[in-house]
């Protein structure tokens, strides 16, 4: 078709070739962005991926965006519907983003929830810890949360409040 002398055919071929080049360039750029974001997530969540810890580090979309000098919305679109295969399962890239429990904390919400579960497991069964007492115990571990936040996390974990835990113990003991 390149040897065709018809100007309309030549224009059509040139236009389609430019569209192809643009599509190819855009797909390559997309692949590079996915690879960069993926590598950045892997480098920041290495302890989890190497099974050194079961908890994810706090990580926000803006952390990746700042590190790669791209917009937060680009990071969001990049991770949407993408997965990472590991030796111990497949994870959606969104899974690796975990907010800090509080602005001054270096622990993620899941880490704080694990601490909360541990405190409740260790409580005296006859005198369950109130949410306020849990706030105090967490504060001793440099985890500063409000009582309402502790209540929210406890509910999210499916753990009854202190009175309900006490009733459960009386019912089954």
C-alpha positions in Angstrom: 0.0 0.0 0.0 3.0 2.3 0.5 3.6 2.2 -3.3 0.0 3.3 -3.9 -0.1 6.6 -5.7 -3.6 7.6 -4.5 -3.1 10.6 -2.1 -6.2 9.6 0.0 -4.7 6.1 0.6 -1.3 7.6 1.5 -3.0 10.1 3.9 -5.0 7.2 5.5 -1.9 5.1 5.9 0.1 7.9 7.4 -2.8 8.8 9.9 -3.2 5.2 11.0 0.6 4.7 11.4 0.7 7.8 13.6 -2.2 6.5 15.7 -0.4 3.2 16.0 2.8 5.0 17.1 0.9 7.0 19.7 -0.8 3.8 21.1 2.5 2.0 21.3 4.2 4.9 23.1 1.3 5.2 25.5 1.3 1.5 26.3 5.0 1.5 26.9 4.6 4.5 29.2 1.8 2.7 31.1 4.0 -0.4 31.5 6.8 1.8 32.8 4.5 3.5 35.3 3.1 0.2 36.6 6.7 -1.2 37.0 7.9 1.9 38.8 4.9 1.9 41.2 5.2 -1.8 41.8 9.0 -1.6 42.5 8.3 1.3 44.9 5.6 -0.6 46.8 7.9 -3.7 47.0 10.8 -1.6 48.3 8.7 0.0 50.9 6.9 -3.2 52.0 9.9 -5.5 51.9 9.7 -6.8 55.5 6.1 -8.0 54.8 7.0 -9.5 51.4 10.0 -11.3 52.9 7.8 -12.6 55.7 9.8 -10.8 58.4 6.6 -9.3 59.7 2.9 -9.9 59.2 2.1 -6.3 59.3 2.3 -3.7 56.5 4.1 -0.4 57.1 1.9 2.7 56.8 1.8 3.7 53.2 -0.2 6.3 51.4 -0.8 7.0 47.7 1.0 10.4 48.2 4.1 8.6 49.5 4.5 6.8 46.2 3.5 9.9 44.2 6.1 12.0 45.9 8.8 9.4 45.6 8.1 9.0 41.8 7.2 12.6 41.2 3.8 11.7 39.7 0.3 12.7 40.7 -1.7 10.8 43.3 -4.4 10.2 40.8 -1.9 8.5 38.5 -0.8 6.2 41.3 -4.5 5.5 42.1 -5.2 4.6 38.4 -2.0 2.6 38.1 -2.8 0.3 41.1 -6.5 -0.1 40.3 -7.2 -3.7 39.2 -3.5 -4.7 39.4 -2.1 -7.6 41.4 1.2 -8.8 42.8 1.8 -12.6 42.9 4.0 -13.7 45.9 5.0 -17.2 47.2 2.3 -16.9 49.8 -0.6 -15.5 47.8 -1.8 -12.9 45.3 -2.4 -9.4 46.6 -4.2 -6.5 44.9 -1.8 -3.6 44.9 -4.3 -1.5 46.9 -3.7 -4.0 49.7 -0.3 -2.6 50.4 -1.6 0.9 51.1 -2.3 1.2 54.8 -2.8 4.5 56.7 -1.1 5.4 59.9 -3.1 4.9 63.0 -2.5 8.5 64.1 -0.4 11.4 62.7 2.4 10.9 65.2 2.4 7.1 65.0 4.7 5.1 62.9 2.3 2.1 63.0 -0.3 1.3 60.5 -4.0 0.7 61.4 -3.5 -3.1 61.0 -0.6 -3.0 63.4 -2.6 -1.1 66.0 -5.5 -3.5 65.6 -3.1 -6.4 66.2 -1.9 -4.6 69.4 -5.6 -4.1 70.4 -6.3 -7.8 69.9 -3.3 -8.8 72.0 -4.3 -6.5 74.9 -7.8 -8.0 74.9 -6.5 -11.6 74.7 -4.3 -10.9 77.7 -7.0 -9.2 79.8 -8.4 -10.6 83.0 -11.5 -12.6 81.9 -13.4 -11.5 85.1 -12.6 -7.8 84.5 -12.5 -7.0 80.8 -10.8 -3.8 79.7 -13.0 -0.9 78.8 -12.2 1.1 75.7 -10.9 3.9 77.8 -8.5 1.6 79.6 -7.4 0.2 76.2 -6.7 3.8 75.2 -4.5 4.2 78.3 -2.6 0.9 77.6 -2.0 1.8 74.0 -0.8 5.2 75.0 1.9 3.5 77.1 3.1 1.9 73.8 3.2 5.3 72.2 0.0 4.7 70.3 -2.2 7.7 70.9 -5.8 7.1 69.9 -9.1 8.5 71.0 -11.6 6.2 72.8 -13.9 6.4 69.7 -11.1 5.2 67.5 -10.4 2.3 69.8 -14.2 1.5 69.7 -14.2 1.6 65.9 -11.2 -0.7 65.6 -12.6 -3.1 68.2 -15.9 -3.2 66.4 -14.1 -3.7 63.0 -12.3 -6.7 64.6 -15.7 -8.1 65.7 -14.7 -7.9 69.4 -17.6 -7.1 71.8 -17.4 -4.3 74.3 -16.2 -5.0 77.9 -19.7 -5.5 79.3 -20.6 -8.0 76.5 -17.3 -9.8 77.0 -18.0 -10.1 80.7 -21.5 -11.5 80.0 -20.1 -14.0 77.6 -17.7 -15.2 80.3 -20.4 -15.5 82.9 -22.7 -17.4 80.4 -20.0 -20.0 79.5 -18.2 -20.3 82.9 
